[in-house]
Amino acid sequence: MTAETLNCPMCGAPTATDAPRCEHCGARLATVACPACFGMMFQGARFCSHCGALAARTELPAEARELCPRCRVEMNPVVIGKTELRECPRCEGLWVDGPALQQICADREQQSAVLGIAGTVPAAQSVEIEATIQYVPCPLCNQLMNRVNFAHCSHVIVDVCGLHGTWFDRDELRRIVEFIRAGGLEATRAKEMRELEEQRRRLREERMAAAASEPMPRSHYTADDWVDGLSAAASVLRALFG
């Protein structure tokens, strides 16, 4: 779907609703302001064009300096709905710590279950293949982060620091929310359970095959032991019955 055309409030030039900045004067036009899907909203819009939710964005004063992993400029702390995160004013990427991301996933999955809006997991979108993979540093520990396919099948590649949080490039968090609402996490868990059960079945079969191929253990009793045993039994019987 083609983005709707609006006018820049600063210079009046035409621009698309999904453009974060005016191509003519450079004024910032859109920010992440949707508390439901974390979609970008045009400046001054009250409702999200992606899901219809009411905008809820509060900017906070920065207490600690954290640099954007890509632009290396200072990120701004913001609260979207009830979620506190960091936003880069240049590339519109988002830094979300571990507990906040877990809460986002849990809330969206619960909403999907309660409202019954889970459907078919979105098909993989065509993603531009990077000519050179660029690993970016964690804003807190400055160690290079791992590039991970979120939930192994979302087709959204994010940068993860196992200790501190996850970096989302522009619009990636919204795509993750759409994936969760469509039942993506549930489908991933079901797939992992099937794979685990299949591994267990194969392991049982391998153990049974290995046991069947082993020779039967030979008895450690000798013929003399067998004769002595019969003699002892006969002595007991004679003593019992006279």
C-alpha positions as CSV (number, residue, x, y, z in Angstrom):
1,M,0.0,0.0,0.0
2,T,1.4,3.4,-1.0
3,A,1.9,5.8,1.9
4,E,-0.4,8.8,2.1
5,T,1.1,12.2,1.2
6,L,1.1,15.0,3.7
7,N,2.8,18.3,4.0
8,C,5.8,19.1,6.1
9,P,4.7,21.4,9.0
10,M,8.0,23.3,8.8
11,C,8.4,24.1,5.0
12,G,5.2,22.9,3.5
13,A,6.8,20.4,1.1
14,P,4.9,17.2,0.3
15,T,6.0,14.1,2.2
16,A,4.8,10.6,2.9
17,T,3.3,9.6,6.3
18,D,6.0,7.0,6.8
19,A,8.9,9.4,6.1
20,P,10.7,10.1,9.4
21,R,12.2,13.3,8.1
22,C,11.4,15.9,5.4
23,E,13.6,15.4,2.3
24,H,13.6,19.1,1.7
25,C,14.3,20.8,5.0
26,G,15.4,17.9,7.2
27,A,12.7,18.5,9.9
28,R,11.7,15.5,11.9
29,L,8.3,14.4,10.8
30,A,7.6,11.0,12.6
31,T,8.5,9.4,15.9
32,V,7.6,6.1,17.6
33,A,4.5,7.1,19.6
34,C,2.1,4.1,19.4
35,P,1.9,2.2,22.7
36,A,0.3,-0.8,21.1
37,C,2.4,-1.7,18.1
38,F,5.4,0.8,18.5
39,G,4.8,2.1,15.0
40,M,6.0,5.5,13.9
41,M,3.4,8.2,13.8
42,F,3.4,11.5,11.9
43,Q,4.0,14.6,14.1
44,G,0.7,15.8,15.4
45,A,-1.3,12.6,14.7
46,R,-3.5,11.3,17.5
47,F,-4.0,7.8,16.2
48,C,-1.6,5.2,14.8
49,S,-1.9,4.6,11.1
50,H,-0.9,1.0,11.6
51,C,-3.3,-0.2,14.3
52,G,-5.4,2.8,15.3
53,A,-4.2,3.1,18.9
54,L,-4.1,6.4,20.6
55,A,-0.7,8.0,20.7
56,A,1.1,7.9,24.1
57,R,4.7,9.3,24.1
58,T,6.6,11.0,26.9
59,E,10.1,12.2,26.5
60,L,12.3,12.1,29.6
61,P,15.5,13.9,30.6
62,A,18.6,11.8,30.1
63,E,20.2,10.7,33.4
64,A,23.0,8.6,31.8
65,R,24.6,9.0,28.4
66,E,24.0,6.1,26.1
67,L,25.2,6.2,22.4
68,C,23.3,4.7,19.5
69,P,25.0,1.5,18.3
70,R,24.8,2.7,14.7
71,C,25.1,6.5,14.6
72,R,27.1,6.9,17.8
73,V,25.0,9.9,18.9
74,E,23.3,10.2,22.3
75,M,20.0,8.4,22.5
76,N,16.9,10.0,24.1
77,P,15.0,8.2,26.9
78,V,11.3,8.0,26.1
79,V,8.2,6.3,27.5
80,I,5.9,4.7,24.9
81,G,2.7,3.8,26.8
82,K,4.2,2.1,29.9
83,T,7.4,1.0,28.3
84,E,10.6,3.0,28.9
85,L,13.2,2.7,26.1
86,R,15.9,4.7,24.3
87,E,15.5,6.2,20.9
88,C,18.1,7.5,18.4
89,P,17.1,10.9,17.1
90,R,19.0,10.4,13.9
91,C,18.2,6.8,12.7
92,E,15.0,6.3,14.8
93,G,16.3,3.0,16.1
94,L,15.2,1.7,19.5
95,W,17.2,0.3,22.4
96,V,15.1,-2.0,24.7
97,D,16.5,-3.7,27.8
98,G,15.8,-7.3,28.6
99,P,12.9,-6.9,31.2
100,A,11.1,-4.4,29.0
101,L,11.3,-6.6,25.9
102,Q,10.0,-9.6,27.9
103,Q,7.0,-7.5,29.1
104,I,6.3,-6.3,25.5
105,C,6.3,-9.9,24.2
106,A,4.1,-11.2,27.1
107,D,1.6,-8.4,26.9
108,R,1.2,-8.7,23.1
109,E,0.9,-12.5,23.3
110,Q,-1.7,-12.2,26.1
111,Q,-3.7,-9.6,24.1
112,S,-3.6,-11.9,21.1
113,A,-5.0,-14.8,23.2
114,V,-7.7,-12.7,24.9
115,L,-8.9,-10.8,21.8
116,G,-8.6,-13.8,19.5
117,I,-6.7,-11.8,16.9
118,A,-4.0,-14.4,16.3
119,G,-4.0,-15.5,12.8
120,T,-1.6,-16.8,10.2
121,V,2.0,-15.8,10.9
122,P,3.0,-13.2,8.3
123,A,4.9,-14.6,5.3
124,A,8.6,-13.7,5.1
125,Q,9.1,-10.2,3.7
126,S,11.8,-9.7,1.1
127,V,14.8,-8.5,3.1
128,E,17.7,-6.8,1.4
129,I,20.8,-8.9,1.9
130,E,23.6,-7.0,3.5
131,A,26.7,-6.9,1.3
132,T,28.8,-6.7,4.5
133,I,27.4,-7.7,7.9
134,Q,28.0,-5.0,10.4
135,Y,28.1,-5.9,14.1
136,V,27.3,-3.0,16.4
137,P,28.3,-2.5,20.0
138,C,26.1,-2.6,23.0
139,P,25.4,0.9,24.4
140,L,26.2,-0.3,27.9
141,C,29.1,-2.6,27.8
142,N,30.4,-1.7,24.3
143,Q,30.8,-5.3,23.3
144,L,29.8,-6.3,19.8
145,M,26.3,-7.8,19.8
146,N,25.1,-11.0,18.2
147,R,22.8,-10.8,15.2
148,V,19.8,-13.0,15.8
149,N,16.7,-14.0,13.8
150,F,14.1,-13.1,16.5
151,A,12.2,-16.3,17.6
152,H,14.2,-18.2,14.9
153,C,11.5,-17.7,12.3
154,S,10.3,-14.0,12.4
155,H,12.7,-13.0,9.6
156,V,13.5,-9.9,11.6
157,I,17.3,-9.8,12.3
158,V,18.0,-7.9,15.5
159,D,21.2,-7.1,17.5
160,V,21.2,-8.7,20.9
161,C,23.4,-8.2,24.0
162,G,22.7,-11.2,26.3
163,L,23.4,-9.1,29.4
164,H,21.8,-5.7,28.6
165,G,19.2,-5.6,25.8
166,T,18.2,-5.6,22.2
167,W,18.7,-3.1,19.4
168,F,15.9,-2.6,16.9
169,D,16.5,-0.6,13.7
170,R,13.7,1.6,12.5
171,D,10.3,-0.1,12.4
172,E,11.7,-3.5,13.4
173,L,10.0,-3.5,16.8
174,R,6.7,-2.9,15.1
175,R,7.3,-5.9,12.8
176,I,8.1,-8.0,15.9
177,V,4.8,-7.0,17.5
178,E,2.9,-7.9,14.4
179,F,4.7,-11.3,14.4
180,I,3.7,-11.9,18.0
181,R,0.1,-10.9,17.5
182,A,-0.2,-13.3,14.6
183,G,0.8,-16.2,16.9
184,G,4.4,-16.3,15.9
185,L,5.8,-17.1,19.4
186,E,3.2,-19.8,19.9
187,A,4.0,-21.3,16.6
188,T,7.7,-21.2,17.4
189,R,7.1,-23.0,20.7
190,A,5.0,-25.7,19.1
191,K,7.6,-26.2,16.4
192,E,10.4,-26.5,19.0
193,M,8.3,-29.1,21.0
194,R,7.8,-31.2,17.8
195,E,11.5,-31.1,17.1
196,L,12.3,-32.0,20.7
197,E,9.9,-35.0,20.6
198,E,11.3,-36.1,17.3
199,Q,14.8,-36.0,18.8
200,R,13.6,-38.1,21.7
201,R,12.0,-40.6,19.4
202,R,15.2,-41.0,17.4
203,L,17.3,-41.4,20.6
204,R,15.0,-44.1,21.8
205,E,15.2,-45.9,18.5
206,E,19.0,-45.6,18.4
207,R,19.2,-47.0,22.0
208,M,16.9,-49.9,21.1
209,A,18.9,-50.7,18.0
210,A,22.2,-50.6,19.9
211,A,20.7,-52.9,22.6
212,A,19.5,-55.4,20.0
213,S,22.9,-55.5,18.3
214,E,24.8,-56.4,21.4
215,P,25.5,-60.1,22.0
216,M,23.6,-61.8,24.9
217,P,25.8,-61.9,28.0
218,R,27.2,-65.4,28.7
219,S,26.3,-66.9,32.1
220,H,29.1,-66.9,34.7
221,Y,27.9,-70.3,36.1
222,T,30.0,-73.3,35.2
223,A,28.8,-76.9,34.8
224,D,30.3,-77.8,38.1
225,D,28.3,-75.0,39.8
226,W,25.1,-76.3,38.2
227,V,25.8,-79.9,39.5
228,D,26.6,-78.6,43.0
229,G,23.4,-76.6,42.9
230,L,21.3,-79.7,42.1
231,S,23.0,-81.6,44.9
232,A,22.3,-78.9,47.4
233,A,18.6,-78.8,46.3
234,A,18.4,-82.6,46.6
235,S,19.8,-82.5,50.2
236,V,17.2,-79.9,51.2
237,L,14.4,-82.0,49.8
238,R,15.5,-85.1,51.6
239,A,15.7,-83.2,54.9
240,L,12.2,-81.8,54.5
241,F,10.5,-85.0,53.5
242,G,12.6,-87.6,55.3
